[in-house]
Amino acid sequence: MIETNSSLKAFNTFSIEAKTQTLFHFNNIKQAAELAALVKEMRAADKPVLILGGGSNILFCEDFSGLVIKVELSGVDIKESDSDYIVQAAAGEDWHQLVTNCIEKGIDGLENLALIPGVVGAAPVQNIGAYGTEFKDFCESVEYLDLNSGEFFKLNAQQCLFAYRDSIFKTAAMHSALITKVTMKLSKQWQAHSRYGLLKELDSSAKVTAKQIYQSVCQIRSEKLPDPELLGNAGSFFKNPVVSQELAAKLSALYPQMPCYPQEDCRVKLAAGWLIDQAGLKGTKFGGAAVHQNQALVLINENNASALDIVQLAELVRTTVKEKFSVELEHEVRFMGCRGETNLSEVIKNVRA
Ligand SMILES: Cc1cc2nc3c(=O)[nH]c(=O)nc-3n(C[C@H](O)[C@H](O)[C@H](O)COP(=O)(O)OP(=O)(O)OC[C@H]3O[C@@H](n4cnc5c(N)ncnc54)[C@H](O)[C@@H]3O)c2cc1C
């Protein structure tokens, strides 16, 4: 179904009012040829194209002047071999519902990734991760529709070039690959990943089960993170910054309690939430936007915020952290301008122009 001049407010978890010129509900794979033709038409007219899942990682900074493809493909298929379960899910399936259904069927592995909002097709894009596991740990392959040619392709996990909150779908294939289906391999030789953060408390129980981890993850997340249904937000607004060993050592000397996670490449990952909290920014407001009182990494739509309220609050956070710690925060949330993807610096430059 195609709509014109449609509101996107219900399709982004910040609940920001923005309109798109054209909205295509992609709910049947048989629409692929029609969709590819529409994309071609849009591109010929120099109009931007955006693939949209649940809108839980997107900030619409203004009305979108092109085509939004709302991915609503459904269907799950589970097969098993002696050693593994093979879970195939269509891109429009709700991620958390898939995790829950797997756990209820005794198919373990995805429990640490419970309660991450959004749909299955978005999971490979930023290689979603939480509590010590990432999508890439289970990914067997990703199928996509090439929007330029209308043809279907399949990439194995290695070809997806997964990295921390990154993949080929955020880089080389960003504007052309519409993910239609993912296949995950979940080993029957299940191993708990419960040594991360608050889940460590479960470690004392020698026989911790996937269901217990699932329940703890759901409980911790519901206590820690605001529910987007009640308070607009897009989860972690900034990525955890990775800095040089020198800078990490300098900061550790000044702030011995600062969390540091040495990386394989000799650089050091810092906790963005900790830096924002220590910069005294919890509860800081700009218009209707605020830094969450309990979770510094989350910016919220507290009171009918405009996109620019959120953008200006994000800039305040970025500059304050930079001044205090010399650390540059990069946003994890994708910024969408009227002509396609943009970023914090660009939007701020336009606001000030
Ligand atoms: C409260 C809260 C907590 C969160 N916690 C976490 C967390 O712990 N870990 C984590 O990693 N993320 C987290 N997130 C971020 C978000 O949930 C994930 O990034 C999620 O995968 C986004 O899914 P979505 O369907 O909403 O994607 P959208 O926001 O709709 O899209 C995100 C990006 O993926 C692209 N995309 C979407 N679908 C497709 C497709 N089928 N094909 C190609 N590209 C596509 C879009 O173009 C866009 O660039 C959280 C968000 C919220 C609101």
PDBQT file of the ligand as one rigid body, heavy atoms in Angstrom, charges set to zero:
ROOT
HETATM    1  C1  LIG A 401      14.654   1.703  24.891  1.00  0.00    +0.000 C 
HETATM    2  C2  LIG A 401      15.641   1.276  23.830  1.00  0.00    +0.000 A 
HETATM    3  C3  LIG A 401      16.669   0.410  24.143  1.00  0.00    +0.000 A 
HETATM    4  C4  LIG A 401      17.598   0.005  23.169  1.00  0.00    +0.000 A 
HETATM    5  N1  LIG A 401      18.586  -0.864  23.526  1.00  0.00    +0.000 NA
HETATM    6  C5  LIG A 401      19.480  -1.281  22.601  1.00  0.00    +0.000 A 
HETATM    7  C6  LIG A 401      20.515  -2.229  22.959  1.00  0.00    +0.000 A 
HETATM    8  O1  LIG A 401      20.614  -2.668  24.091  1.00  0.00    +0.000 OA
HETATM    9  N2  LIG A 401      21.390  -2.599  21.998  1.00  0.00    +0.000 N 
HETATM   10  C7  LIG A 401      21.297  -2.142  20.719  1.00  0.00    +0.000 A 
HETATM   11  O2  LIG A 401      22.132  -2.543  19.895  1.00  0.00    +0.000 OA
HETATM   12  N3  LIG A 401      20.343  -1.256  20.356  1.00  0.00    +0.000 NA
HETATM   13  C8  LIG A 401      19.426  -0.819  21.260  1.00  0.00    +0.000 A 
HETATM   14  N4  LIG A 401      18.457   0.077  20.915  1.00  0.00    +0.000 N 
HETATM   15  C9  LIG A 401      18.433   0.617  19.520  1.00  0.00    +0.000 C 
HETATM   16  C10 LIG A 401      17.440  -0.120  18.587  1.00  0.00    +0.000 C 
HETATM   17  O3  LIG A 401      16.507  -0.849  19.323  1.00  0.00    +0.000 OA
HETATM   18  C11 LIG A 401      18.169  -1.051  17.634  1.00  0.00    +0.000 C 
HETATM   19  O4  LIG A 401      19.087  -0.348  16.846  1.00  0.00    +0.000 OA
HETATM   20  C12 LIG A 401      17.185  -1.783  16.706  1.00  0.00    +0.000 C 
HETATM   21  O5  LIG A 401      17.817  -2.797  15.984  1.00  0.00    +0.000 OA
HETATM   22  C13 LIG A 401      16.508  -0.817  15.744  1.00  0.00    +0.000 C 
HETATM   23  O6  LIG A 401      15.438  -1.501  15.160  1.00  0.00    +0.000 OA
HETATM   24  P1  LIG A 401      14.295  -0.755  14.372  1.00  0.00    +0.000 P 
HETATM   25  O7  LIG A 401      13.483  -1.802  13.713  1.00  0.00    +0.000 OA
HETATM   26  O8  LIG A 401      13.566   0.167  15.273  1.00  0.00    +0.000 OA
HETATM   27  O9  LIG A 401      15.156   0.029  13.295  1.00  0.00    +0.000 OA
HETATM   28  P2  LIG A 401      14.958   1.501  12.719  1.00  0.00    +0.000 P 
HETATM   29  O10 LIG A 401      15.193   2.495  13.809  1.00  0.00    +0.000 OA
HETATM   30  O11 LIG A 401      13.689   1.573  11.985  1.00  0.00    +0.000 OA
HETATM   31  O12 LIG A 401      16.160   1.557  11.696  1.00  0.00    +0.000 OA
HETATM   32  C14 LIG A 401      17.503   1.591  12.158  1.00  0.00    +0.000 C 
HETATM   33  C15 LIG A 401      18.423   1.555  10.927  1.00  0.00    +0.000 C 
HETATM   34  O13 LIG A 401      18.301   0.301  10.289  1.00  0.00    +0.000 OA
HETATM   35  C16 LIG A 401      17.887   0.467   8.930  1.00  0.00    +0.000 C 
HETATM   36  N5  LIG A 401      16.963  -0.636   8.628  1.00  0.00    +0.000 N 
HETATM   37  C17 LIG A 401      15.854  -0.989   9.335  1.00  0.00    +0.000 A 
HETATM   38  N6  LIG A 401      15.286  -2.066   8.785  1.00  0.00    +0.000 NA
HETATM   39  C18 LIG A 401      16.058  -2.410   7.714  1.00  0.00    +0.000 A 
HETATM   40  C19 LIG A 401      15.994  -3.425   6.717  1.00  0.00    +0.000 A 
HETATM   41  N7  LIG A 401      15.013  -4.354   6.694  1.00  0.00    +0.000 N 
HETATM   42  N8  LIG A 401      16.957  -3.449   5.765  1.00  0.00    +0.000 NA
HETATM   43  C20 LIG A 401      17.956  -2.536   5.747  1.00  0.00    +0.000 A 
HETATM   44  N9  LIG A 401      18.065  -1.536   6.642  1.00  0.00    +0.000 NA
HETATM   45  C21 LIG A 401      17.126  -1.482   7.622  1.00  0.00    +0.000 A 
HETATM   46  C22 LIG A 401      17.232   1.820   8.864  1.00  0.00    +0.000 C 
HETATM   47  O14 LIG A 401      17.329   2.376   7.557  1.00  0.00    +0.000 OA
HETATM   48  C23 LIG A 401      18.051   2.594   9.863  1.00  0.00    +0.000 C 
HETATM   49  O15 LIG A 401      19.230   3.065   9.267  1.00  0.00    +0.000 OA
HETATM   50  C24 LIG A 401      17.503   0.503  21.857  1.00  0.00    +0.000 A 
HETATM   51  C25 LIG A 401      16.460   1.394  21.530  1.00  0.00    +0.000 A 
HETATM   52  C26 LIG A 401      15.531   1.775  22.501  1.00  0.00    +0.000 A 
HETATM   53  C27 LIG A 401      14.400   2.709  22.129  1.00  0.00    +0.000 C 
ENDROOT
TORSDOF 0
